[in-house]
Amino acid sequence: MDGAGVSGRKRRVFRRVEEKLRIVKLTLEPGASVAGIALANGVNANQVFRWKRQYERGELKPRGAKQATALVPVTIAAELEALKLVESAIPAAALPLAGSVTIEFPGRALLSIEGAADPAVIRAVLESLAR
């Protein structure tokens, strides 16, 4: 039978997330045709486009999969020792208040800090988001 029920309507097919991911990853290959991949897998092309958007937003994950979050060390513009020397030579009131830091965790959070950012505060916020 081709999936049609007694009434002639097609039955809804529920696909596992792993199968959706497999189909979406096929569409990411260079020169891939979403319509051709959808047809070969018995799926409507509009559905494949929907799954692809979910994948791009980070919403298409196998059940029970934990989102890996890791902090990476960052050094900006100078070695830490040289930076400490410069900071100790400038009074705190003279340090610039301009600047911004923006960090996005797709589908989870957007962290945006304007002005002088205390590294300890940024670290604490990032560690709490990692939980």
N, C-alpha and C positions, 0 to 999 in steps of 0.2 A: 504494500500500500504506500502511496506517496505522501502520507501525512494528513490526507483529507479524512475527515470523520464521516459519519453516516449522512450528515446534513450537507456535505460537499464543502464545508469550510475547513481550512487548514488548521491543524492542531498547533497550539503554541509549544515551541520547543525551548526548554530551559537549558542553557549552556553553563557549564562550570566556568569559573573565573579563569582557570588555567587555559581552557579552550579559547576563551575570548582573548586572552593575552597572546596566545599562539597566533591567532588570526590577525590581531593588531600588529604584531611584530613582522608578519609577512608584508603588511602594507608599508612598513618603514624601509624596506629594501629599495635601493635606487631603481627607478623605472617601473616600480610595482603599480599595478592598476587595482584600485580599491574595488571597482565593479567586477573585474575578473576574479579577484580573490574571494569576494563575497559569493559570486556564482559558483565557484569551485567548492566552496564550503557550505552551500545551501543556506546562505544568509542574505537578507536584504542589504543592499549597499548602504542605505541610510542607517541601518543598525550598526554596521561596521564603522561608519563615520562617528556615530554616537559613542561607541566603545573607544574609538581613537581619541576623541576629545576627553573622555574620562581618564584615559591613560596619561594624556599630556598634563592633566591637572593633578595627577597622582592619586586618583580615586579608584583605579582599577588594580586591586591587589588581591592575591590569594587570601582566603579567610584565615585568620589567625596569624597572618604575617605581621611582624612588628616592624615599624618604620625605623630604620637605622638612622640615628642621629649621633653625630660625633663633633666634638669641638676640635678645631685645628689651630695650632699656634700661628700668630700673626705678628710680624715685626714691621713697623712702618718707618720708612725713610732713613733709619739709622740703626746701628747696633745699640743694644740696651745700655751698655756702659756710657757710650757717647751721649745718649739721650738723657741719662741721669745727670751727667755733668752740665748739660745745657739747662735742664730743669732747675738744678740747684743754683745756677747763676742768675736766674730770672725770678723775681718775686712773684708769688702766686697771683697777685692782683694784676700783673702785667701780661699774664698768659691770655692768648686770644680766646674769645668765647664763640667764635664762628666755627662752622664745620658741621658735618652730619654723618651718621652711620645708619644704613638701612640694611636689614637682614630679613630675607623672606624664606619661610618654610612653607612651600606650596601646599595649600589645603589645610594648613594648621594655624599659622600665625605670621604677622608682619610686625617686625620690630623696627621702629624708626626713632633715632635719638638726634636731636638738634642741639647745637652748642657744644660746650665742653662736656665730654663723656668720661665719667670715672670708670676705668677698666674693671675695677672690682664689682661695680654695679652691673656692668654689661655681662661679666662672667656669671654672676649670680642669676641674672635673668635667663641667660642661655642654658645654664645648668637646670633651671626649673622647667624650661621648655623641653629639655631632653628626656624628662621623666614621663 
